[in-house]
Amino acid sequence: MSDVKIAFDGQSLITPDSIAATVFSTSVDATDKDLALARAEMALHLRVAEQQFEQKTAVGQIMLRLLTGLHEIRNRFSPKVWEQLIPVAQNHAIARHFHEDPFTRWSFEKPRGYSGDAGLLDFIYGHPSVQPMLDAASPMGKEVHAFTSQSPACVAVRERRDLLAQFVDDVASSRGGEAEILTIAAGHLREGSMSQALKDKAIKRWIALDQDPMSVGAVASEFAGTAVEAVNGSVRTVLTRAQTLGTFDFVYAAGLYDYLADEVAIKLSQRCLQMLKPNGTFLFANFSQEVPDDGYMETFMNWALLLRSEEDMWRIMRATTEGLDVECSLRFGQNKNIVYGIIRKLS
């Protein structure tokens, strides 16, 4: 294991093994019959895609058919069965086509040592920093990227960035320029560049907390001279109160809960509520079980996520707020690929 992975895993409570153990946990065993049937279906989908590549079928058509097939297999069989199918897809010859897409390859190879890093999100956002890699991609890579960048999950992530910026602006407006904000797992804080309140200097303090020193450095550089303060920290440092962060009007974690088991998610949410001022708001977001590209993400992108249902989100909020004077609500993004839990502290 690389030094980078050791450093991140030691601080974040989020390791590849812990994610896999949670994502693929189930009391349903993988029976020989189910496994044989699932393997046969997977082999068929992969073979058809291979033939289509050979026949020069439009890449978007190939990918749409394959993504739909992978999603259906993932939903039909138990997580234990699906877990055994992932390497079948990853080791298939057609994987080379998908990995010509810099976005898919970045996710699969994890150059920063963990999934869902800020560099990966910049591909989704179409940020100028990734353009050289896209320009250098092969014709096949460009065609694959034209499809992956417009997938439902990516559309939802871009909408999430916009929604977060709007939440920040709304809080800033309600606090008359005195708003204090905390972002946990901030990444490159791309919503910051979309916040009108930040541009107008209508925010008192905005702490951008992240476990990745590269992301912290990027935020510090980009937002120098603004209300944004980049801080190196993790789930563990928040839970153990290793840092004195203060209290806030708005605390949010948008790309983190997809990797947290319920127990950690509840503890982190409880801690976030403790850092809220009266009438403050805590928001956490999670990919939902509606994501149709989940099969592609977990195979060719090697990107395992904890997808949560509406009830899963309510379960976390109920356990978090028991006995507290709060107001809870839930909302989905436009395409229902991301679900948002919102808790407002009333006293």
Secondary structure by P-SEA (a helix, b strand, c coil): ccaaaaaaaacccccaaaaaaaaacccccccaaaaaaaaaaaaaaaaaaaaaaaacccaaaaaaaaaaaaaaaaaaccaaaaaaaaaaaaaccccccccccaaaaaaaaccccccccaaaaaaaaccccaaaaaaaccaaaaaaaaaaaacaaaaaaaaaaaaaaaaaaaaaaaaccbbbbbbcccccccccccccccccccccbbbbccccaaaaaaaaaaaccccbbbbbccaaaaaacccccccccbbbbccccccccaaaaaaaaaaaaaaccccbbbbbbbbcccccaaaaaacccccccccccaaaaaaaaaaacccccccccccccccccbbbbbbbbcc
